[in-house]
Amino acid sequence: MRLIRFAAILALASTAGAAESERARFRGPNGSGISEAAMVPAKWTERDYNWKVKLPGIGHSSPVVWGERIFVTSGHPETAKRIILCLHPADGRVLWQREYPSRTYEEHRDHCYATATPAVDAEGVVVTWTTPAQVVLLALDLDGGEVWRRDFGPFVTESGCSGVSPILVENLVLLANDQDDLSVILGHEKDPPGPAGKSTLIAVDRQSGQTRWQIERPTFMAGFGDTLHASNRGRAAGVDSRQHRARYHRS
């Protein structure tokens, strides 16, 4: 297995407007996947790349952008080491790099050790990763200094890890911690399966990382969709982020 995988980071400051200089979470503003940039190519060619860099691992996460910083994560395929890089958008040079040892575990074919996308704001970047033993939520400032770190305990899933990304809402960091009940998954190799995971929606204080509220969710088969923030009703389930209570639920 190759120790390093090549990846391209696209710097499009010349084609995207000022509104695009901040891409703060997975799929952009409120997870919509919509961009107002009018000059993004429908088909990429070599001349459309401003630069490319070689990353120190594999990552399925998306880059996030804040001002003159691009943040991207990767994971070492043999050691499971988690790596966070901050790059300059003009030329891709590494401004800083942070590494966190971890342990390997069995992965789903569509996952890797850097599946979740970071979230970023003017205070810094928030990342998450999971292992069977822990759900980690970590906040760094824009210069890579650790601000706080949380461990929310074991993670139970057939897929090995969670691909859910954190989001920032006002002064909160929200993380959907959906887990599996292995007894309902057909063909699972464990006999009998272990206990079901504990599914929650977690909100921590943006500055301190302390838990502001936590809501238990039904555990069945984990859904790895990311959290959206809206001022009116959504499609599946709603939680008042200020009063930390469920407002409605649709099955």
C-alpha positions in Angstrom: 0.0 0.0 0.0 1.3 3.4 -0.8 2.0 5.6 2.2 1.1 8.8 0.5 -1.8 9.6 -1.8 -1.7 12.6 -4.1 -4.6 15.0 -3.8 -5.3 18.3 -5.5 -6.6 21.4 -3.7 -8.2 23.9 -6.0 -7.6 27.6 -5.4 -10.3 29.5 -7.2 -10.1 32.9 -5.7 -10.0 34.5 -9.1 -13.2 33.0 -10.3 -15.2 33.0 -7.0 -16.4 36.2 -5.5 -15.7 37.6 -2.1 -18.7 35.6 -0.8 -16.8 32.4 -1.7 -13.7 33.3 0.3 -15.4 31.7 3.3 -16.6 28.1 2.9 -17.1 27.2 6.5 -18.6 23.7 6.5 -19.4 20.5 4.5 -21.3 21.4 1.3 -20.9 25.2 1.9 -23.5 27.6 3.4 -25.9 25.6 5.6 -24.9 22.4 3.8 -26.9 23.4 0.7 -24.2 22.4 -1.8 -25.0 25.6 -3.8 -22.4 28.1 -4.9 -22.9 31.5 -6.4 -19.6 31.3 -8.4 -20.5 31.7 -12.1 -17.1 30.6 -13.6 -16.5 27.1 -12.1 -15.8 24.7 -15.0 -18.3 22.0 -15.7 -15.4 19.8 -16.8 -11.9 20.2 -15.3 -8.7 20.3 -17.3 -5.1 20.8 -16.2 -5.2 24.5 -17.0 -8.1 25.0 -14.5 -5.8 24.1 -11.5 -3.9 27.0 -9.9 -1.8 24.5 -7.9 -1.6 21.0 -6.5 -0.1 19.7 -3.3 0.7 16.3 -2.0 -1.1 15.4 1.2 0.4 13.1 3.9 -2.5 10.7 3.9 -6.0 9.8 2.5 -9.0 12.0 3.1 -12.6 11.9 2.0 -13.4 15.1 3.8 -13.8 18.4 2.0 -11.6 21.5 2.4 -13.0 24.4 4.3 -11.9 28.0 3.7 -11.7 31.1 6.0 -10.0 34.2 4.6 -6.3 33.4 3.7 -6.5 29.8 5.1 -7.6 26.5 3.7 -8.1 23.6 6.2 -8.1 20.0 5.1 -7.8 16.7 7.0 -6.2 13.4 6.0 -5.5 10.0 7.7 -2.6 7.7 7.4 -3.9 4.4 6.0 -1.6 2.2 8.0 -1.4 3.9 11.4 -4.8 5.8 11.5 -2.9 8.9 12.5 -5.2 12.0 12.0 -3.6 15.0 10.3 -4.9 18.5 10.0 -3.3 20.9 7.6 -3.7 24.7 7.0 -2.7 25.8 3.6 -2.4 29.2 1.9 -5.0 29.6 -0.9 -2.6 31.6 -3.2 0.0 28.8 -3.7 -0.9 25.9 -1.5 2.1 26.2 0.9 1.6 24.6 4.3 1.1 27.2 7.0 0.9 24.6 9.8 0.3 20.9 10.3 -1.0 19.0 13.4 -0.9 15.2 13.9 -2.8 13.0 16.3 -2.0 9.4 16.9 -4.8 6.9 16.7 -5.4 3.1 16.4 -6.4 1.2 13.3 -9.8 -0.5 13.0 -11.8 -2.3 10.3 -13.2 0.3 7.9 -16.1 0.3 5.5 -14.9 0.4 1.8 -16.4 3.9 1.4 -14.7 5.3 4.6 -11.2 6.4 5.6 -9.6 7.8 8.7 -10.5 11.4 7.6 -14.1 11.2 6.4 -15.7 14.1 8.3 -15.3 17.7 7.0 -14.1 20.4 9.5 -16.1 23.5 10.3 -14.4 26.9 10.6 -15.1 30.5 11.7 -13.2 33.6 12.7 -12.1 31.8 16.0 -10.7 28.7 14.4 -11.4 25.2 13.1 -13.4 22.4 14.7 -12.8 18.8 13.6 -14.2 15.4 14.6 -13.2 11.8 14.2 -14.5 8.5 15.6 -13.0 5.1 16.5 -14.7 2.2 18.2 -13.4 3.6 21.5 -14.2 7.3 21.2 -16.0 10.2 19.5 -13.6 13.1 19.4 -14.5 16.8 18.9 -11.5 19.1 18.7 -11.2 22.9 18.4 -8.0 24.7 17.2 -7.4 28.4 16.7 -6.5 29.7 13.3 -2.8 29.3 14.0 -3.2 25.6 15.0 -3.2 26.0 18.8 -5.5 23.6 20.6 -8.4 25.4 22.4 -10.3 22.4 23.7 -10.9 18.7 23.1 -13.9 16.4 24.0 -14.3 12.7 24.1 -18.0 11.5 24.0 -17.2 7.8 24.6 -17.5 4.7 22.4 -18.9 4.6 18.9 -20.9 1.6 17.8 -21.3 1.1 14.0 -21.0 -1.5 11.4 -19.1 0.9 9.1 -16.1 1.5 11.4 -16.5 5.2 11.8 -18.9 8.2 11.4 -18.8 10.5 8.4 -20.9 13.2 10.1 -19.3 16.7 10.1 -19.8 19.3 12.9 -21.5 22.6 12.2 -21.3 26.0 14.0 -24.5 27.7 15.0 -24.3 31.0 16.8 -22.1 30.2 19.9 -22.6 26.4 19.6 -20.9 23.5 17.9 -23.4 20.8 16.9 -22.6 17.2 16.3 -25.0 14.5 15.3 -23.8 11.3 17.0 -25.9 8.6 15.4 -24.9 5.0 16.2 -26.0 1.5 15.2 -28.0 -1.2 16.9 -26.0 -4.1 15.4 -28.8 -6.6 16.2 -31.0 -5.2 13.4 -28.3 -5.3 10.7 -28.6 -8.4 8.6 -25.5 -10.3 8.0 -23.5 -8.8 10.8 -20.7 -11.1 11.8 -21.0 -10.7 15.6 -23.1 -13.4 17.2 -24.6 -12.3 19.4 -24.1 -8.6 18.6 -22.8 -6.2 21.2 -25.1 -3.7 22.9 -26.6 -0.9 20.8 -24.8 2.4 20.6 -26.1 5.5 22.3 -27.3 8.0 19.7 -27.4 11.7 20.6 -27.4 15.2 19.2 -24.7 17.2 21.1 -24.2 20.9 21.5 -21.1 22.3 23.1 -20.0 25.9 23.8 -18.0 27.2 20.9 -15.4 28.9 23.2 -15.0 26.3 26.0 -16.2 23.0 24.6 -18.4 22.4 27.6 -21.7 20.6 26.9 -24.6 23.1 26.6 -27.2 20.4 25.9 -27.5 16.8 24.7 -30.6 15.1 23.3 -31.0 11.4 23.1 -32.0 10.0 19.7 -33.4 6.6 18.8 -30.7 4.0 18.0 -31.5 1.8 15.0 -29.4 2.1 11.9 -27.1 5.1 11.9 -27.9 7.9 9.5 -24.8 9.9 8.6 -26.5 12.9 7.2 -25.2 16.3 8.5 -27.1 18.7 10.6 -28.9 21.7 9.0 -29.9 24.9 10.7 -33.1 26.5 9.6 -35.5 29.1 11.0 -38.6 27.1 10.0 -39.5 23.4 9.6 -37.3 20.9 7.9 -38.1 17.5 6.5 -37.2 15.0 9.2 -36.6 16.2 12.7 -36.3 19.6 14.4 -34.5 20.7 17.6 -34.7 24.2 19.0 -31.0 25.1 19.3 -31.6 27.6 22.0 -34.2 25.8 24.1 -32.5 22.4 23.4 -35.7 20.5 23.0 -37.3 18.6 20.1 -39.9 20.6 18.3 -41.1 17.9 15.9 -40.2 14.6 14.4 -41.3 13.0 11.1 -40.7 9.4 10.2 
